[in-house]
């Protein structure tokens, strides 16, 4: 069944959706994106994703082609048109089409694209019961990882390295310290304290990360935002990741080293439960 997608103000069957071969997202990865989860037909953390989108556009001096209210309306229309109960809405904005030149075009007309992906049982991922296995790889991305750009080749390579190693994902490291996962923020738990890297240009400012840390503090859990080493991670009592599509997902093994007893830990399990409960209450 063909999906309805959104391209530059039009709702179209996916087969009819096109963008220019001169689009700078295609030629230069000159674009940003967001992914918003849908649970029970409603959008989770929409305002957070919209705010981060605006920040990413501002950091790249790129015009925003759509208001937040209109963006919400497009999300809702696509969820409805495609009958999405559980799934994702993907949004991408590029600087638009212009003859190829490294310099930005003057007065660009941005390209905006949205589409949905159905993910039945998104909140019931079996990995939440067994936990993920990760490997470590060197972080070879550019320096502005806080901007959610579409230049995702190295994270894709990291996913493939993990797959080749029989793991679920890769954690990237820089100077011996963990930055983040290929598409998620990384955490360890030691002696009851949740430890995750502080915000900066080295990592993406995760929307799920912000919500989970807020919920953790409200639940009287101790949180430290600081860099942690790969060795610390391997000696942790438990670990987990957060992202818009995985919510809170336990990590049970790093580079072949089991954490704790090799099963999802109590902090990760509890935070996943809290996040899903609280996010459903505020979903739009």
Backbone torsions as a table, in degrees:
resi	resn	phi	psi	omega
1	UNK	NA	130.4	-179.2
2	UNK	-70.9	137.7	174.8
3	UNK	-84.0	154.3	166.9
4	UNK	-90.4	128.3	179.3
5	UNK	-122.0	170.2	-178.5
6	UNK	-121.2	125.6	178.6
7	UNK	-136.3	113.5	173.2
8	UNK	49.5	48.6	174.2
9	UNK	92.4	-2.6	-178.3
10	UNK	-118.6	141.9	170.3
11	UNK	-94.8	124.1	-173.0
12	UNK	-136.7	154.2	166.6
13	UNK	-62.7	142.8	-174.4
14	UNK	-57.0	-30.1	-179.5
15	UNK	-66.9	-21.9	-178.0
16	UNK	-99.0	0.0	-175.7
17	UNK	-85.9	125.6	179.8
18	UNK	-140.3	156.8	169.1
19	UNK	-131.3	162.6	-175.6
20	UNK	-67.9	146.8	173.0
21	UNK	-68.0	-13.1	178.4
22	UNK	-96.3	7.3	179.0
23	UNK	-63.2	133.9	-175.8
24	UNK	-70.5	-19.0	172.3
25	UNK	-65.1	-36.5	178.8
26	UNK	-76.1	-41.8	-174.5
27	UNK	-82.7	-33.8	-172.8
28	UNK	-129.3	2.6	-169.7
29	UNK	55.0	36.0	-177.4
30	UNK	-89.5	73.1	-177.2
31	UNK	-165.6	167.6	179.5
32	UNK	-128.9	165.2	-178.6
33	UNK	-150.2	166.9	172.7
34	UNK	-145.3	153.6	174.7
35	UNK	-130.8	123.1	-179.4
36	UNK	-115.2	130.2	179.8
37	UNK	-78.8	150.1	176.5
38	UNK	-121.6	123.6	176.6
39	UNK	-128.3	125.4	-178.8
40	UNK	61.0	31.5	178.9
41	UNK	78.3	6.6	-178.5
42	UNK	-121.5	153.2	-175.7
43	UNK	-88.2	131.7	178.4
44	UNK	-94.6	134.3	173.6
45	UNK	55.2	36.7	-177.0
46	UNK	-59.1	-45.6	-177.2
47	UNK	-60.0	-39.3	178.1
48	UNK	-63.1	-43.4	179.1
49	UNK	-66.2	-39.7	179.4
50	UNK	-65.1	-39.5	179.4
51	UNK	-66.7	-41.6	179.1
52	UNK	-67.1	-36.8	176.3
53	UNK	-57.9	-46.9	-180.0
54	UNK	-61.8	-39.4	178.4
55	UNK	-64.7	-45.0	-179.9
56	UNK	-60.2	-44.2	178.6
57	UNK	-61.5	-43.1	179.5
58	UNK	-63.2	-41.4	-179.4
59	UNK	-62.9	-29.8	179.2
60	UNK	-97.9	7.8	-179.8
61	UNK	52.5	45.4	-176.6
62	UNK	-111.3	133.8	178.8
63	UNK	-64.1	147.5	175.1
64	UNK	-96.4	117.0	-174.1
65	UNK	-85.0	2.1	-173.3
66	UNK	-150.4	140.6	177.8
67	UNK	-75.3	162.4	-179.6
68	UNK	-64.0	-40.2	178.9
69	UNK	-63.6	-43.7	179.2
70	UNK	-66.9	-36.0	178.6
71	UNK	-63.6	-42.1	177.1
72	UNK	-62.0	-41.2	179.7
73	UNK	-62.6	-39.6	178.3
74	UNK	-65.6	-44.5	177.3
75	UNK	-55.9	-49.1	-177.1
76	UNK	-64.6	-39.2	179.6
77	UNK	-64.2	-41.9	180.0
78	UNK	-68.1	-39.6	176.7
79	UNK	-59.9	-44.2	-179.5
80	UNK	-69.0	-48.5	-175.9
81	UNK	-62.3	-32.3	-177.2
82	UNK	-100.6	5.2	177.0
83	UNK	59.4	40.8	-177.3
84	UNK	-82.2	114.0	173.2
85	UNK	-90.4	-53.1	173.5
86	UNK	-126.6	132.4	-179.8
87	UNK	167.2	-152.8	-174.1
88	UNK	-136.8	149.0	168.5
89	UNK	-115.7	120.9	-179.7
90	UNK	-100.9	133.3	-179.6
91	UNK	-126.7	133.9	176.2
92	UNK	-137.0	132.6	174.2
93	UNK	-124.1	127.1	176.4
94	UNK	-115.1	171.3	179.5
95	UNK	-71.0	-11.9	175.1
96	UNK	103.4	-172.6	-176.1
97	UNK	-92.5	136.1	176.4
98	UNK	-163.0	155.6	177.7
99	UNK	-57.7	142.8	-170.6
100	UNK	-61.4	121.9	-179.8
101	UNK	-161.2	135.8	179.4
102	UNK	-63.3	-32.6	177.5
103	UNK	-69.9	144.9	177.4
104	UNK	-63.0	143.8	173.6
105	UNK	-71.1	151.0	175.5
106	UNK	-78.2	140.1	177.8
107	UNK	49.2	57.1	-178.7
108	UNK	-68.9	153.7	171.6
109	UNK	-107.9	104.6	-174.7
110	UNK	-62.1	152.0	171.8
111	UNK	-96.6	132.7	176.7
112	UNK	-127.4	128.9	-177.1
113	UNK	-132.8	136.6	172.2
114	UNK	-135.7	143.5	172.9
115	UNK	-150.1	163.8	-178.9
116	UNK	-109.9	157.9	170.7
117	UNK	-133.9	122.8	177.1
118	UNK	-76.3	131.3	178.4
119	UNK	-135.3	76.7	-179.0
120	UNK	-55.2	136.4	179.5
121	UNK	69.5	29.7	-176.4
122	UNK	-54.1	-39.2	-178.2
123	UNK	-81.4	-4.9	-177.1
124	UNK	-111.6	32.4	179.8
125	UNK	-55.9	123.4	-178.5
126	UNK	-61.6	-21.5	178.1
127	UNK	-63.0	-23.0	177.8
128	UNK	-64.9	-24.3	179.8
129	UNK	-89.3	-29.9	-177.4
130	UNK	-102.8	-26.6	-177.1
131	UNK	88.0	158.7	-179.4
132	UNK	-98.4	154.0	171.0
133	UNK	-111.1	132.9	-179.9
134	UNK	-125.0	155.6	170.5
135	UNK	-114.3	165.2	176.6
136	UNK	-104.7	140.8	175.8
137	UNK	-137.5	159.1	178.0
138	UNK	-70.9	138.0	178.9
139	UNK	-81.8	109.4	-177.2
140	UNK	-113.9	22.7	179.4
141	UNK	-81.5	171.5	177.4
142	UNK	-70.2	173.5	-170.5
143	UNK	-80.1	-15.4	-177.1
144	UNK	-102.9	65.3	-177.9
145	UNK	-75.8	-9.6	177.5
146	UNK	-75.9	-14.6	176.2
147	UNK	-94.1	127.0	-174.5
148	UNK	-84.9	77.4	-177.8
149	UNK	-89.7	167.4	-179.6
150	UNK	-85.6	3.9	178.6
151	UNK	-81.6	87.7	-170.4
152	UNK	-115.1	20.9	-176.1
153	UNK	-64.3	-46.2	-177.9
154	UNK	-67.0	-42.1	173.0
155	UNK	-58.1	-36.3	175.8
156	UNK	-63.6	-42.5	176.6
157	UNK	-61.0	-39.8	178.5
158	UNK	-62.9	-40.5	176.2
159	UNK	-59.8	-41.1	-179.1
160	UNK	-70.6	-34.8	175.2
161	UNK	-62.2	-42.4	178.8
162	UNK	-63.7	-44.7	-179.7
163	UNK	-60.4	-42.5	179.8
164	UNK	-64.5	-28.1	-179.5
165	UNK	-90.2	2.9	-179.4
166	UNK	75.9	22.3	179.7
167	UNK	-109.6	173.9	-177.9
168	UNK	-93.0	-27.7	-176.6
169	UNK	-163.5	175.9	178.0
170	UNK	-124.8	141.0	169.8
171	UNK	-101.0	130.6	-178.4
172	UNK	-91.0	142.7	-177.6
173	UNK	-126.7	149.6	179.1
174	UNK	-141.2	123.5	-177.2
175	UNK	53.6	37.7	177.2
176	UNK	82.2	-4.6	-178.7
177	UNK	-107.4	144.0	178.5
178	UNK	-74.8	130.9	172.8
179	UNK	-91.6	-69.4	178.9
180	UNK	-164.5	177.4	174.8
181	UNK	-79.7	178.2	-177.5
182	UNK	-65.2	-28.6	179.3
183	UNK	-147.8	35.9	-174.9
184	UNK	-164.1	162.1	172.8
185	UNK	-89.4	149.0	-173.5
186	UNK	-112.2	144.9	-177.7
187	UNK	-142.1	150.3	168.2
188	UNK	-127.3	162.3	176.8
189	UNK	-128.3	126.3	178.2
190	UNK	-135.6	124.5	179.8
191	UNK	51.6	40.2	176.0
192	UNK	83.5	-4.4	-179.1
193	UNK	-97.4	129.6	175.6
194	UNK	-85.2	125.9	-178.0
195	UNK	-121.4	126.5	177.1
196	UNK	-144.5	151.0	-175.6
197	UNK	-61.0	141.1	177.3
198	UNK	-66.8	157.2	179.3
199	UNK	-71.2	145.4	179.0
200	UNK	-179.2	-166.9	178.7
201	UNK	-77.9	-8.5	-175.8
202	UNK	-79.4	-19.3	-177.2
203	UNK	-137.6	161.8	174.0
204	UNK	-75.9	139.1	178.5
205	UNK	-82.6	85.5	-171.3
206	UNK	-62.6	134.4	176.3
207	UNK	-70.4	-42.5	176.0
208	UNK	-66.1	-37.2	176.5
209	UNK	-55.0	-50.0	-177.9
210	UNK	-60.4	-43.4	-179.1
211	UNK	-66.3	-44.2	-177.8
212	UNK	-64.2	-42.5	179.1
213	UNK	-65.8	-36.5	176.5
214	UNK	-63.9	-45.4	179.1
215	UNK	-64.6	-37.7	179.7
216	UNK	-62.1	-44.1	-179.6
217	UNK	-67.5	-38.1	177.4
218	UNK	-64.5	-28.2	178.4
219	UNK	-88.3	12.0	177.8
220	UNK	66.1	25.9	174.1
221	UNK	-85.4	146.3	179.8
222	UNK	-84.5	132.2	-177.4
223	UNK	-127.3	133.9	172.8
224	UNK	-122.1	123.6	176.6
225	UNK	-101.4	99.9	-178.1
226	UNK	-159.0	162.8	175.6
227	UNK	-70.1	142.9	174.6
228	UNK	-130.0	150.4	-175.6
229	UNK	-85.0	163.6	175.5
230	UNK	-63.2	-37.7	177.6
231	UNK	-63.0	-41.4	176.0
232	UNK	-58.6	-42.3	-178.1
233	UNK	-61.9	-42.0	-178.3
234	UNK	-69.1	-20.6	179.8
235	UNK	-100.9	5.2	-177.5
236	UNK	-71.8	160.6	176.9
237	UNK	-75.4	-34.6	175.9
238	UNK	-160.4	172.7	179.2
239	UNK	-152.4	163.9	176.6
240	UNK	-162.2	170.8	174.3
241	UNK	-124.2	163.0	170.0
242	UNK	-133.9	144.9	173.3
243	UNK	-163.5	169.2	-178.2
244	UNK	-65.2	-29.6	-175.6
245	UNK	-98.4	-18.4	179.3
246	UNK	-109.8	-10.5	-179.5
247	UNK	63.5	-110.1	172.8
248	UNK	-117.9	119.6	-175.3
249	UNK	-125.7	120.9	-179.4
250	UNK	-64.4	146.1	172.1
251	UNK	-115.0	127.8	-174.8
252	UNK	-114.6	-6.0	-178.0
253	UNK	-153.6	136.1	176.9
254	UNK	-128.4	119.7	-179.5
255	UNK	51.5	38.0	178.0
256	UNK	85.2	-4.8	179.0
257	UNK	-94.1	119.5	179.5
258	UNK	-73.9	141.6	176.9
259	UNK	-98.6	133.1	-178.4
260	UNK	58.0	-128.1	179.4
261	UNK	-95.9	12.2	176.7
262	UNK	83.3	11.4	178.1
263	UNK	-124.2	161.1	179.7
264	UNK	-54.2	134.4	-176.2
265	UNK	-83.9	165.8	-175.2
266	UNK	-67.1	-33.0	-178.9
267	UNK	-68.1	-46.9	179.2
268	UNK	-62.7	-42.9	-179.5
269	UNK	-62.6	-43.3	-178.8
270	UNK	-67.6	-42.0	-179.7
271	UNK	-65.5	-36.6	176.7
272	UNK	-62.6	-44.0	179.5
273	UNK	-62.2	-46.0	-179.3
274	UNK	-64.1	-45.6	-177.1
275	UNK	-60.2	-47.3	-178.4
276	UNK	-65.3	-40.5	179.2
277	UNK	-63.6	-49.7	-175.4
278	UNK	-71.4	-37.6	-178.1
279	UNK	-68.7	-35.5	177.0
280	UNK	-62.8	-33.8	-178.9
281	UNK	-65.7	-32.8	-175.2
282	UNK	-106.1	4.8	-179.4
283	UNK	-62.6	146.7	-179.9
284	UNK	-119.5	NA	NA
